[in-house]
Amino acid sequence: MATLKLQKRSLFSPPHKTLFHFSTWYSPPPTAPFHEDPILSVISNAIKNCEAKPLHISLKKILPSVNAHHVISLINHNPHSLSPQFLFSFFNFLSSCPFFRHTIQSYCTMVHFLAAHQMHSQAQSLLHFVVSRKGKGSASSLFVSIIETKGTHLSNSVFDALMNAYTDLGFISDAIQCFRLVRKHNFQIPFHGCKFLLDKIIKTSLPLVAWRFYLEILDSGYPPNVYSFNILINRLCKEGKIKDARMIFDTIGKWGMRPTVVSFNILINGYCKSGNLEEGFRLKIVMEESRILPDVFTYSVLINGLCNHRRLDDACRLFDEMCKRGLAPNDVTFTILINGQCKSGRIDLAMELYQLMLKKGLKPDLVLYNTLINGLCKVGDFREAKKLVEEVNKRGMKPDKITYTTLIDGYCKEGDLVSALEIRKEMFVEGIALDNVAFTALISGLCKEGKVIDAERTLREMLKAGLKPDDAIYTMIMDGFCKKGDVKTGFKLLKEMQSDGHVPGVVTYNVLMNGYCKQGQMKNAAVLLDAMLNLGVVPDDITYNILLEGHCKHGNLQDFHKIQSEKGLVADYASYKSLLNELSGTSKHQQKR
């Protein structure tokens, strides 16, 4: 028998090197009449009496003689009609014996036996173990072993279990190979295994790979469902592959189904996020013509698309259409529209929508409050912003980092540094750490107020908190020190920037250059210019004119303004040097006279 031919091959031996070719499929040779082996009788009696006498004692003498062939015969013939649970326990007992080794045939035989007796979880567990030990690329050889050991029965659940095992272990190509082998040899398609595999492929693989596999199983008779189509469409939309998503959407009807409202919503959302509002609205028309009514999600997606394109009036009209159709906008719809109005500076309309939302009994969340507070801060209405913060507390919510940072940024931009620092104290009390935006706003506000020492102290706090200031923060503080005549500290900050991995740009150098020139330190200014050029930072016209202004004020170049007015702004190094030489020459000539 084929079983006996493969008996010596262990479970962990490499897959067959030869290909198996069968006609319809494998047809086992006629089974010889069963003659009970005396060892089977001893084993059977021992299993029956295992509660009175443990197996390792009752089978002590014959255990060294027991091999995988005995186990296979015992499972297939079960001459003493042992219960499936007893046989499975004996199978596991042998697995723990140090001198016994199961073969791939004994494992597969037990899997068939368990499946035939509805012990599916045990069969699944056993196959999972076998697949984990055989590894990737073993599908073909293991499939052959399962067919060879099927005996008189073959439960379709075995193929489900086999596909599930490969899928669960991440051997996707093997799981697909199992499906193709089942289909090739006209066995019943394991739909449960296909579904488990399809779900796994959709989640972990490229959506188009999942689509190709889905088409394969559909062609084999797998029952189509819109849910699977929707998941694939959604995956493709999220990856920005709208054309492929539309292709799958258009295929739904070919399988005898109709797209649902969810199908339309997913695709409309995909079009809107990709910026193709026109196609999104065309789909809404197709939806209505198909007698599928748009729901709140449909309208919310389209309203969001219009708001993102600053088409606020159209968004409001669509909102009104939605309400007239008897659809109640939810908190998401209101948040989308309010956010759009705030971004466009239409805070009055945003507050009207907020009041309408409250009248409809909807509860705003912190995201909505932060949106409104940000909008109010941008237009300088801090009194109303404070009221909303109080309302947040009354509703049992707590202002978060975004709330406080929005207020700090708003106050600093309005020049109300005192209120910004008060908010900072509140954050400290609440245990909320400042982020880059809050630190930047505070440093900017302090620099504007001329409190450059406090600004630098705040910079140190920022660094201590593990945050990395950007070039603009360093430049603001450098500018503050230079304006106070402390160019030395400004230069230290430049060195600090560079040691921290920053590559200062021309704006930063111009701030320091201006400081040197105003102090009359023209030699340092010249050294800084050389450093800029050596580092590949290209000076701009502001750089050169700062230097010329410095030379004029501190070099007694009396005709500077006349020559500058004739030549205009100096835009490059060559013209700067030329003009400087010309001015110097004029100055010397005047001194001789």
C-alpha positions as CSV (number, residue, x, y, z in Angstrom):
1,M,0.0,0.0,0.0
2,A,1.0,3.6,-0.5
3,T,0.7,4.0,3.2
4,L,3.4,1.3,3.8
5,K,5.6,2.8,1.2
6,L,5.7,6.1,2.9
7,Q,5.9,4.7,6.4
8,K,9.6,5.2,6.9
9,R,9.5,8.9,6.0
10,S,9.3,10.9,9.2
11,L,7.1,13.9,9.8
12,F,9.9,16.4,9.4
13,S,11.5,14.9,6.3
14,P,11.7,17.2,3.3
15,P,8.8,17.3,0.8
16,H,8.7,14.8,-2.1
17,K,11.1,15.6,-4.8
18,T,9.0,13.9,-7.4
19,L,5.6,15.1,-8.7
20,F,2.5,13.0,-8.2
21,H,0.4,12.5,-11.3
22,F,-3.0,10.9,-10.9
23,S,-5.9,10.6,-13.3
24,T,-9.1,11.7,-11.6
25,W,-7.1,11.7,-8.4
26,Y,-5.6,9.1,-6.2
27,S,-7.2,5.7,-6.2
28,P,-5.8,3.4,-3.4
29,P,-5.2,-0.2,-4.2
30,P,-7.7,-2.8,-3.0
31,T,-7.4,-3.2,0.8
32,A,-6.3,-6.7,2.0
33,P,-8.5,-8.5,4.5
34,F,-7.8,-7.3,8.0
35,H,-6.1,-9.8,10.3
36,E,-5.8,-8.4,13.8
37,D,-2.3,-8.0,15.1
38,P,-2.0,-9.4,18.6
39,I,-0.3,-6.2,19.6
40,L,-3.5,-4.3,18.7
41,S,-5.5,-6.5,21.1
42,V,-3.0,-5.8,23.9
43,I,-3.1,-2.0,23.2
44,S,-6.9,-2.0,23.0
45,N,-7.3,-3.8,26.3
46,A,-4.8,-1.5,27.9
47,I,-6.7,1.6,26.7
48,K,-10.0,0.1,27.9
49,N,-8.5,-0.4,31.4
50,C,-6.4,2.7,31.5
51,E,-8.3,4.2,34.5
52,A,-7.5,1.1,36.6
53,K,-4.0,0.6,35.3
54,P,-1.9,3.4,33.7
55,L,-0.8,2.8,30.1
56,H,2.9,3.2,30.8
57,I,2.6,0.2,33.2
58,S,0.2,-2.0,31.3
59,L,2.1,-1.5,28.0
60,K,5.6,-1.5,29.5
61,K,6.7,-4.7,27.8
62,I,5.4,-4.0,24.3
63,L,5.8,-0.2,24.0
64,P,9.3,-0.6,22.4
65,S,7.7,-2.7,19.7
66,V,4.9,-0.3,18.9
67,N,5.4,1.8,15.7
68,A,3.4,4.2,13.6
69,H,2.0,1.4,11.5
70,H,0.3,-0.1,14.6
71,V,-1.2,3.3,15.4
72,I,-2.6,3.7,11.8
73,S,-4.1,0.2,11.9
74,L,-5.6,0.8,15.3
75,I,-7.2,4.0,14.2
76,N,-8.5,2.7,10.8
77,H,-9.8,-0.7,12.1
78,N,-10.4,-0.1,15.8
79,P,-11.2,-3.8,16.3
80,H,-12.4,-3.3,19.9
81,S,-14.6,-0.3,19.1
82,L,-12.7,2.1,21.4
83,S,-14.2,5.6,21.8
84,P,-12.7,8.4,19.8
85,Q,-11.7,10.2,23.0
86,F,-9.8,7.1,24.2
87,L,-8.0,6.6,20.9
88,F,-7.0,10.3,20.8
89,S,-5.7,10.1,24.3
90,F,-3.6,7.1,23.4
91,F,-2.3,9.0,20.4
92,N,-1.2,11.8,22.6
93,F,0.2,9.4,25.1
94,L,2.5,8.0,22.4
95,S,3.6,11.5,21.4
96,S,5.1,11.9,24.9
97,C,7.0,8.6,24.8
98,P,10.7,9.3,24.2
99,F,11.2,6.2,22.0
100,F,8.1,6.6,19.8
101,R,7.9,8.9,16.8
102,H,4.8,9.6,14.8
103,T,5.0,9.8,11.1
104,I,3.1,12.2,8.8
105,Q,0.8,9.3,7.9
106,S,-0.1,8.6,11.5
107,Y,-0.9,12.3,12.1
108,C,-3.0,12.5,8.9
109,T,-4.8,9.3,9.8
110,M,-5.7,10.7,13.2
111,V,-6.9,13.9,11.6
112,H,-9.3,12.0,9.4
113,F,-10.5,10.0,12.3
114,L,-11.2,13.1,14.5
115,A,-13.0,14.9,11.6
116,A,-15.1,11.8,11.0
117,H,-16.2,11.8,14.6
118,Q,-16.9,15.6,14.7
119,M,-13.9,16.4,16.8
120,H,-13.1,19.3,14.6
121,S,-11.2,21.5,17.1
122,Q,-8.8,18.6,17.9
123,A,-8.3,17.9,14.2
124,Q,-7.6,21.5,13.6
125,S,-5.1,21.6,16.5
126,L,-3.3,18.5,15.2
127,L,-3.0,19.9,11.7
128,H,-1.8,23.2,13.0
129,F,1.0,21.4,14.8
130,V,1.9,19.4,11.6
131,V,1.9,22.5,9.4
132,S,4.0,24.4,11.9
133,R,6.7,21.7,11.8
134,K,6.6,21.0,8.1
135,G,6.8,24.8,7.4
136,K,6.4,26.9,4.3
137,G,6.2,25.3,0.9
138,S,4.9,22.0,2.2
139,A,1.3,22.3,0.9
140,S,1.7,19.9,-2.0
141,S,3.4,17.0,-0.1
142,L,1.0,17.4,2.9
143,F,-2.0,17.4,0.6
144,V,-0.8,14.1,-0.9
145,S,-0.4,12.6,2.5
146,I,-3.9,13.5,3.5
147,I,-5.3,11.9,0.4
148,E,-3.2,8.7,0.9
149,T,-4.4,8.3,4.5
150,K,-8.1,9.1,4.0
151,G,-9.2,5.4,4.2
152,T,-12.9,4.9,3.5
153,H,-14.0,8.4,4.3
154,L,-12.8,11.9,3.6
155,S,-14.4,14.7,5.5
156,N,-14.4,18.1,3.7
157,S,-13.7,19.7,7.1
158,V,-10.1,18.3,6.8
159,F,-9.4,20.6,3.8
160,D,-11.0,23.5,5.8
161,A,-8.7,22.7,8.7
162,L,-5.6,22.4,6.4
163,M,-6.3,25.8,4.8
164,N,-6.9,27.4,8.2
165,A,-3.7,26.0,9.6
166,Y,-1.6,27.4,6.7
167,T,-3.5,30.7,6.9
168,D,-3.2,31.1,10.6
169,L,0.6,30.5,10.5
170,G,1.0,33.1,7.7
171,F,1.8,30.7,4.9
172,I,-0.6,32.3,2.5
173,S,0.9,30.9,-0.7
174,D,0.5,27.4,0.8
175,A,-3.1,28.0,1.8
176,I,-3.9,29.2,-1.8
177,Q,-2.1,26.1,-3.1
178,C,-4.3,23.9,-0.9
179,F,-7.4,25.5,-2.4
180,R,-6.1,25.1,-6.0
181,L,-5.3,21.4,-5.3
182,V,-8.8,20.8,-3.9
183,R,-10.4,22.5,-6.9
184,K,-8.1,20.7,-9.4
185,H,-9.1,17.3,-8.2
186,N,-12.8,18.0,-7.9
187,F,-13.2,17.8,-4.2
188,Q,-15.8,19.9,-2.5
189,I,-14.6,23.5,-2.1
190,P,-13.8,24.2,1.6
191,F,-15.8,27.4,1.9
192,H,-14.9,28.1,5.5
193,G,-11.2,27.8,4.8
194,C,-11.7,30.1,1.8
195,K,-13.4,32.7,3.9
196,F,-10.8,32.6,6.6
197,L,-8.0,32.9,4.0
198,L,-9.8,35.7,2.1
199,D,-10.2,37.8,5.2
200,K,-6.5,37.3,6.0
201,I,-5.4,38.3,2.6
202,I,-7.6,41.4,2.6
203,K,-6.1,42.5,5.9
204,T,-2.4,41.7,5.3
205,S,-1.8,41.6,1.5
206,L,-2.3,44.0,-1.3
207,P,-6.0,44.5,-2.1
208,L,-5.5,43.5,-5.8
209,V,-3.9,40.2,-4.7
210,A,-7.0,39.7,-2.5
211,W,-9.2,40.5,-5.5
212,R,-7.6,38.0,-7.7
213,F,-8.0,35.3,-5.1
214,Y,-11.6,36.3,-4.6
215,L,-12.3,35.9,-8.3
216,E,-10.7,32.4,-8.1
217,I,-13.0,31.2,-5.3
218,L,-16.0,32.9,-6.9
219,D,-15.3,30.9,-10.1
220,S,-15.2,27.7,-8.1
221,G,-18.7,28.3,-6.7
222,Y,-18.0,30.3,-3.5
223,P,-21.1,32.3,-2.7
224,P,-20.5,36.0,-3.4
225,N,-21.5,38.6,-0.9
226,V,-21.5,42.4,-1.1
227,Y,-19.6,42.7,2.3
228,S,-16.4,41.2,0.8
229,F,-16.7,43.5,-2.2
230,N,-17.1,46.5,0.1
231,I,-14.0,45.6,2.1
232,L,-11.9,45.3,-1.0
233,I,-13.3,48.7,-2.4
234,N,-12.6,50.3,1.0
235,R,-9.0,49.0,1.0
236,L,-8.3,50.3,-2.5
237,C,-9.8,53.7,-1.7
238,K,-7.6,54.0,1.4
239,E,-4.6,53.4,-0.8
240,G,-5.8,56.0,-3.3
241,K,-6.4,53.4,-6.1
242,I,-9.8,54.8,-7.0
243,K,-9.9,53.4,-10.5
244,D,-9.4,49.9,-9.2
245,A,-12.0,50.5,-6.5
246,R,-14.5,51.6,-9.2
247,M,-13.7,48.6,-11.3
248,I,-14.6,46.2,-8.4
249,F,-17.7,48.3,-7.6
250,D,-18.9,47.9,-11.2
251,T,-18.3,44.2,-11.0
252,I,-20.8,43.7,-8.2
253,G,-23.7,43.5,-10.6
254,K,-22.0,40.8,-12.7
255,W,-22.3,38.4,-9.7
256,G,-26.1,38.9,-9.4
257,M,-26.0,41.4,-6.6
258,R,-26.7,45.1,-6.2
259,P,-24.4,47.7,-4.5
260,T,-25.7,48.7,-1.1
261,V,-25.7,52.2,0.4
262,V,-22.4,51.2,2.1
263,S,-20.9,50.4,-1.3
264,F,-21.8,53.8,-2.6
265,N,-20.7,55.6,0.5
266,I,-17.3,54.0,0.5
267,L,-16.6,54.9,-3.2
268,I,-18.1,58.4,-2.8
269,N,-15.8,58.9,0.2
270,G,-12.9,57.7,-1.8
271,Y,-13.6,60.2,-4.6
272,C,-14.1,63.1,-2.2
273,K,-10.8,62.4,-0.4
274,S,-9.0,62.2,-3.7
275,G,-10.4,65.6,-4.6
276,N,-12.8,64.4,-7.3
277,L,-16.0,66.0,-6.0
278,E,-17.7,65.9,-9.3
279,E,-17.5,62.1,-9.5
280,G,-18.7,61.9,-5.9
281,F,-21.8,63.9,-6.7
282,R,-22.3,61.9,-10.0
283,L,-22.4,58.7,-7.8
284,K,-25.0,60.3,-5.6
285,I,-27.2,60.7,-8.6
286,V,-26.6,57.1,-9.7
287,M,-27.4,56.1,-6.2
288,E,-30.8,57.9,-6.2
289,E,-31.6,56.6,-9.7
290,S,-31.0,53.1,-8.4
291,R,-33.6,53.8,-5.6
292,I,-30.9,53.7,-2.9
293,L,-31.4,56.7,-0.7
294,P,-28.4,58.6,0.5
295,D,-28.0,58.5,4.2
296,V,-26.4,60.8,6.8
297,F,-22.9,59.3,6.0
298,T,-23.4,60.1,2.3
299,Y,-24.2,63.7,3.0
300,S,-21.5,64.1,5.6
301,V,-18.8,62.9,3.2
302,L,-20.0,65.2,0.4
303,I,-20.3,68.2,2.8
304,N,-16.7,67.5,4.1
305,G,-15.5,67.5,0.5
306,L,-17.1,70.8,-0.2
307,C,-15.7,72.3,3.0
308,N,-12.2,71.1,2.1
309,H,-12.6,73.0,-1.2
310,R,-13.8,76.1,0.6
311,R,-17.2,75.8,-1.1
312,L,-19.0,76.7,2.1
313,D,-22.2,78.0,0.5
314,D,-22.6,74.8,-1.4
315,A,-21.9,72.8,1.8
316,C,-24.7,74.7,3.6
317,R,-27.1,74.1,0.8
318,L,-26.4,70.4,0.9
319,F,-26.9,70.4,4.6
320,D,-30.3,72.0,4.1
321,E,-31.2,69.4,1.5
322,M,-30.3,66.7,3.9
323,C,-32.5,68.1,6.6
324,K,-35.4,68.6,4.2
325,R,-35.2,64.9,3.3
326,G,-35.9,64.1,6.9
327,L,-32.3,63.0,7.7
328,A,-31.1,64.1,11.1
329,P,-27.5,65.4,11.0
330,N,-25.3,63.8,13.6
331,D,-22.5,65.3,15.6
332,V,-20.0,64.3,12.9
333,T,-22.0,66.3,10.3
334,F,-22.1,69.4,12.5
335,T,-18.4,69.1,13.4
336,I,-17.5,69.0,9.7
337,L,-19.6,72.0,8.8
338,I,-18.5,74.0,11.8
339,N,-14.9,73.2,11.2
340,G,-15.3,74.4,7.6
341,Q,-16.8,77.7,8.7
342,C,-14.1,78.3,11.3
343,K,-11.3,77.7,8.8
344,S,-12.9,80.3,6.5
345,G,-13.2,82.8,9.3
346,R,-17.0,82.6,9.4
347,I,-17.1,82.2,13.1
348,D,-20.6,83.7,13.4
349,L,-22.1,81.0,11.2
350,A,-20.1,78.4,13.1
351,M,-21.6,79.5,16.4
352,E,-25.1,79.5,14.8
353,L,-24.6,75.9,13.8
354,Y,-23.3,75.1,17.3
355,Q,-26.5,76.5,18.8
356,L,-28.6,74.5,16.3
357,M,-26.7,71.4,17.3
358,L,-27.5,72.0,21.0
359,K,-31.2,72.5,20.1
360,K,-31.3,69.1,18.4
361,G,-30.1,67.5,21.6
362,L,-26.7,66.5,20.3
363,K,-23.7,66.6,22.7
364,P,-20.6,68.3,21.3
365,D,-17.3,66.5,22.0
366,L,-13.9,68.0,22.8
367,V,-12.9,68.0,19.2
368,L,-15.8,70.3,18.3
369,Y,-15.1,72.6,21.2
370,N,-11.4,72.8,20.3
371,T,-12.5,73.7,16.7
372,L,-14.7,76.5,17.9
373,I,-12.1,77.8,20.4
374,N,-9.5,77.9,17.7
375,G,-11.9,79.8,15.4
376,L,-12.7,82.3,18.1
377,C,-9.0,82.8,19.0
378,K,-8.2,83.5,15.3
379,V,-10.7,86.4,15.2
380,G,-9.6,87.6,18.6
381,D,-12.8,86.8,20.5
382,F,-11.2,85.5,23.7
383,R,-14.2,86.2,25.9
384,E,-16.3,83.8,23.9
385,A,-13.5,81.3,23.8
386,K,-13.2,81.4,27.6
387,K,-17.0,80.8,27.9
388,L,-16.6,77.7,25.8
389,V,-13.7,76.4,28.0
390,E,-16.1,76.9,31.0
391,E,-18.8,75.0,29.1
392,V,-16.3,72.1,28.5
393,N,-15.8,71.9,32.3
394,K,-19.5,72.0,33.0
395,R,-20.1,69.1,30.7
396,G,-17.7,67.0,32.6
397,M,-14.9,67.1,30.1
398,K,-11.4,68.5,30.6
399,P,-9.6,70.8,28.3
400,D,-6.7,68.9,26.7
401,K,-3.3,69.9,25.3
402,I,-4.9,71.2,22.1
403,T,-7.3,73.4,24.0
404,Y,-4.6,75.0,26.1
405,T,-2.1,75.3,23.2
406,T,-4.8,77.0,21.1
407,L,-5.4,79.6,23.8
408,I,-1.7,80.2,24.4
409,D,-1.0,80.7,20.7
410,G,-4.0,83.0,20.3
411,Y,-3.1,85.2,23.3
412,C,0.5,85.5,22.2
413,K,-0.5,86.5,18.7
414,E,-2.8,89.1,20.2
415,G,0.1,90.4,22.4
416,D,-1.6,89.3,25.6
417,L,1.4,87.6,27.2
418,V,0.0,87.8,30.7
419,S,-3.1,85.7,29.8
420,A,-0.9,83.2,27.8
421,L,1.3,82.7,30.9
422,E,-1.8,82.2,33.0
423,I,-2.9,79.4,30.7
424,R,0.6,77.9,31.0
425,K,0.2,77.8,34.8
426,E,-3.2,76.0,34.4
427,M,-1.5,73.4,32.2
428,F,1.2,72.9,34.9
429,V,-1.5,72.4,37.5
430,E,-3.4,69.9,35.3
431,G,-0.1,68.0,34.6
432,I,-0.3,68.7,30.9
433,A,3.1,69.2,29.2
434,L,3.7,71.9,26.7
435,D,4.3,70.8,23.1
436,N,6.4,72.5,20.3
437,V,3.5,74.7,19.3
438,A,2.9,76.1,22.8
439,F,6.7,76.6,23.4
440,T,7.1,78.4,20.1
441,A,4.1,80.6,20.8
442,L,5.4,81.6,24.2
443,I,9.0,82.2,23.0
444,S,7.6,84.4,20.2
445,G,5.4,86.3,22.6
446,L,8.3,86.9,25.0
447,C,10.6,88.1,22.2
448,K,8.0,90.5,20.9
449,E,7.7,91.9,24.4
450,G,11.5,92.3,24.6
451,K,11.8,89.7,27.4
452,V,14.6,87.9,25.6
453,I,16.1,86.4,28.8
454,D,12.7,84.8,29.7
455,A,12.6,83.6,26.1
456,E,15.9,81.9,26.4
457,R,14.9,80.4,29.7
458,T,11.8,79.0,28.0
459,L,14.1,77.6,25.3
460,R,16.1,75.7,28.0
461,E,12.8,74.3,29.4
462,M,11.9,73.1,25.9
463,L,15.2,71.4,25.5
464,K,14.9,69.8,28.9
465,A,11.5,68.4,28.0
466,G,13.1,66.5,25.1
467,L,11.7,68.7,22.4
468,K,13.7,70.0,19.5
469,P,13.3,73.7,18.7
470,D,13.3,74.6,15.0
471,D,15.5,77.3,13.3
472,A,12.8,79.9,13.7
473,I,12.9,79.7,17.5
474,Y,16.6,80.1,17.7
475,T,16.5,82.9,15.2
476,M,13.8,84.8,17.2
477,I,15.9,84.6,20.4
478,M,19.1,85.6,18.6
479,D,17.3,88.6,17.1
480,G,16.1,89.6,20.6
481,F,19.6,89.5,22.0
482,C,21.1,91.3,19.0
483,K,18.5,94.1,19.2
484,K,19.6,94.6,22.9
485,G,23.2,94.8,21.7
486,D,24.2,91.4,23.1
487,V,25.6,90.0,19.9
488,K,27.9,87.7,21.8
489,T,25.0,85.7,23.2
490,G,23.4,85.6,19.7
491,F,26.6,84.1,18.3
492,K,26.6,81.5,21.1
493,L,23.1,80.5,20.1
494,L,24.3,80.1,16.5
495,K,27.0,77.7,17.6
496,E,24.5,75.9,19.7
497,M,22.2,75.5,16.8
498,Q,25.0,74.0,14.7
499,S,26.1,71.6,17.4
500,D,22.5,70.4,17.7
501,G,22.4,69.4,14.1
502,H,20.7,72.5,12.7
503,V,21.9,74.1,9.4
504,P,21.1,77.8,9.9
505,G,19.8,79.5,6.8
506,V,20.4,83.0,5.4
507,V,17.7,84.6,7.6
508,T,19.5,83.4,10.8
509,Y,22.8,84.7,9.5
510,N,21.2,88.0,8.6
511,V,19.9,88.5,12.1
512,L,23.5,88.1,13.5
513,M,25.0,90.1,10.7
514,N,22.7,93.0,11.5
515,G,23.7,92.8,15.1
516,Y,27.4,93.0,14.3
517,C,26.9,95.9,11.9
518,K,24.8,97.9,14.3
519,Q,27.5,97.5,16.9
520,G,30.1,98.6,14.3
521,Q,31.8,95.2,14.5
522,M,32.5,95.1,10.8
523,K,35.5,92.7,11.0
524,N,33.2,90.1,12.8
525,A,30.6,90.8,10.1
526,A,33.2,90.0,7.4
527,V,34.2,86.8,9.2
528,L,30.6,85.8,9.4
529,L,30.1,86.4,5.7
530,D,33.1,84.2,4.9
531,A,31.7,81.5,7.2
532,M,28.3,81.7,5.4
533,L,30.0,81.3,2.0
534,N,32.2,78.4,3.2
535,L,29.2,76.5,4.5
536,G,27.3,77.0,1.2
537,V,24.7,79.4,2.6
538,V,23.9,81.9,-0.1
539,P,23.7,85.5,1.1
540,D,20.7,87.4,-0.3
541,D,20.3,91.1,-1.1
542,I,19.4,91.8,2.5
543,T,22.7,90.4,3.7
544,Y,24.8,92.7,1.4
545,N,22.7,95.8,2.1
546,I,23.0,95.2,5.9
547,L,26.8,95.1,5.4
548,L,26.8,98.2,3.2
549,E,24.7,100.0,5.7
550,G,27.2,99.0,8.4
551,H,30.1,100.3,6.3
552,C,28.3,103.6,5.7
553,K,27.7,104.2,9.4
554,H,31.0,103.0,10.7
555,G,33.4,103.5,7.8
556,N,32.8,107.3,7.0
557,L,31.7,106.4,3.5
558,Q,30.1,109.8,2.8
559,D,28.8,109.0,-0.7
560,F,27.2,105.7,0.2
561,H,23.6,106.9,-0.1
562,K,24.2,108.6,-3.5
563,I,25.9,105.5,-5.0
564,Q,23.3,103.1,-3.5
565,S,20.5,105.1,-5.0
566,E,22.1,104.9,-8.4
567,K,22.8,101.2,-8.2
568,G,19.8,100.0,-6.3
569,L,19.9,97.0,-4.0
570,V,23.0,94.9,-4.1
571,A,22.1,91.3,-4.9
572,D,25.4,89.4,-5.1
573,Y,28.9,89.1,-3.7
574,A,30.7,90.6,-6.7
575,S,28.6,93.7,-6.9
576,Y,28.9,94.1,-3.1
577,K,32.7,94.0,-3.3
578,S,32.7,96.3,-6.3
579,L,30.5,98.9,-4.6
580,L,32.6,98.6,-1.4
581,N,35.8,99.3,-3.3
582,E,34.2,102.2,-5.1
583,L,33.0,103.7,-1.8
584,S,36.4,103.2,-0.2
585,G,38.1,104.8,-3.2
586,T,35.8,107.8,-3.0
587,S,36.5,108.1,0.7
588,K,40.3,108.1,0.2
589,H,40.1,110.7,-2.6
590,Q,38.1,113.0,-0.4
591,Q,40.6,112.6,2.5
592,K,43.5,113.7,0.2
593,R,41.7,116.8,-0.9
